Amino acid sequence: MSGQISRIGDLAAFRRDVTRRRATAVFDAAVLRATRRTIADVRRRRDTAVLTNVRRFDHAGARAGDLWIDARTLRSAARRCPPELRSALDRSYEAILAFHRKQRPTPIAHRGAAFREVLVPRPLARVGGCVPRGTVGYPSTALMIGVPARVAGVGDLVLVSPMPADGSVDPALAYAATKIGARGLYRAGGAAAVAALAYGTRTLERVDKIVGPGNAYTTAAKWLVSADVGIDALQGPSELVVIASKDADPAAIVLDLEAQAEHGGRPFAALLSDDEGILAVVRAVVSRLDRGDRAIGLYRVPSLAAAVEAAAFAAPEHLHLAGTRAARLVGRTRNAGAVFVGTRTAVAFGDYVAGSNHCLPTGGTARWASPLRVEDFVHWTTVVTAGPDVAAAARAGAAIAKHEGMDFHAASMELRG
């Protein structure tokens, strides 16, 4: 797909484009080499290595003391956040909180004749959240990470985000960080920030899990450190598939496609429709708007049902069912990070104020992966207690253990029987 849309593809073209995109979405050798070098450097030189990266990529005049912003300084910076933006962030926070409170996991208990078993959710002790930065910081992502972490009961939450080019503290990000009770903000991004979270520095203690999106180097670093620290998912460039029926609003579709395309970093935005009129209008408008760096594709399908199956093959981050007939197919959808139903449900609502989480699986991983949620911030422990009627279970367990050559296992159970 290119910025200027010269043709409308068919279903086979859509599948080819999806397959080609997946093949090129894997970390290339250069990214992996650079990421490995950065991780090794941070493990060796800690904050000093991180500062080297910050000076190279973010703020040339950064000093060691600029890396860490504590909670008190964040509260001070948050006061400079404009009132209207504070109010909007408050509304977003409340919507996210209301939905994620419903996700709070509870113990699962079973009492049998011989044993009582309880599966107990316990909050992670320390979590690091990656908040990307474009020309400005993304306070919305801080909320998406911090709210479910706090609902889960995480004790220590720190954020990492690239330092602004002028070295200032972003008031909007500071306000969001304060809302979620972050202990502080480590102002670095990419592989260096991930390595600092995974292995610790003089400034940062190592965390139990790293969550949140970032650039290709952030994602590659999360993958490389995942043997030593938990991660949520490998979140790549943004994706949207729109399935539109004849009664959908072409203007709304154009805005949704362009909204995803403006994320940058090789996003993927596609429209599937069985209506020639919708496709023609969207093609004409998008072709005028595009500047050559948009990845928007238009595809004609034989039926909306076929479009739903094609979307399941793509397993996109976002799926939008635009129009009445398309919306009726919501029950048949699968393999999408988030589904937005009806023309009025802009996909962008999910990024800010719907209450759903915008940290979503990408690159086809929605076939098995899920949105960021409260359960991502807990781990489960099984608690087992033997009851008075354990003798029969002990005999059965011992028989299996002896078959497997585990004589001491068998003896330990027989002693209790």
Sequence and secondary structure as in RCSB ss.txt:
>XXXX:A:sequence
MSGQISRIGDLAAFRRDVTRRRATAVFDAAVLRATRRTIADVRRRRDTAVLTNVRRFDHAGARAGDLWIDARTLR
SAARRCPPELRSALDRSYEAILAFHRKQRPTPIAHRGAAFREVLVPRPLARVGGCVPRGTVGYPSTALMIGVPAR
VAGVGDLVLVSPMPADGSVDPALAYAATKIGARGLYRAGGAAAVAALAYGTRTLERVDKIVGPGNAYTTAAKWLV
SADVGIDALQGPSELVVIASKDADPAAIVLDLEAQAEHGGRPFAALLSDDEGILAVVRAVVSRLDRGDRAIGLYR
VPSLAAAVEAAAFAAPEHLHLAGTRAARLVGRTRNAGAVFVGTRTAVAFGDYVAGSNHCLPTGGTARWASPLRVE
DFVHWTTVVTAGPDVAAAARAGAAIAKHEGMDFHAASMELRG
>XXXX:A:secstr
  SS    B HHHHHHHHHHHHHHHS  HHHHHHHHHHHHHHHHHTHHHHHHHHHHHT TT  GGGSEEEHHHHH
HHHTTS HHHHHHHHHHHHHHHHHHHTT    EEEE SSEEEEEEEEE SEEEEE  BSSSB HHHHHHHHHHHH
HHT SEEEEE    TT    HHHHHHHHHTT SEEE   HHHHHHHHHH  SS    SEEE    HHHHHHHHHH
TTTSEE     S EEEEEE TTS HHHHHHHHHHHHTT SS EEEEEES HHHHHHHHHHHHHH  S   EEEEE
 S HHHHHHHHHHH  SEEEEESHHHHTTGGG  S SEEEESTTS TTHHHHTSSS      TTGGGT     GG
GGEEEEEEEEE TT HHHHHHHHHHHHHTT HHHHHHHHHH 
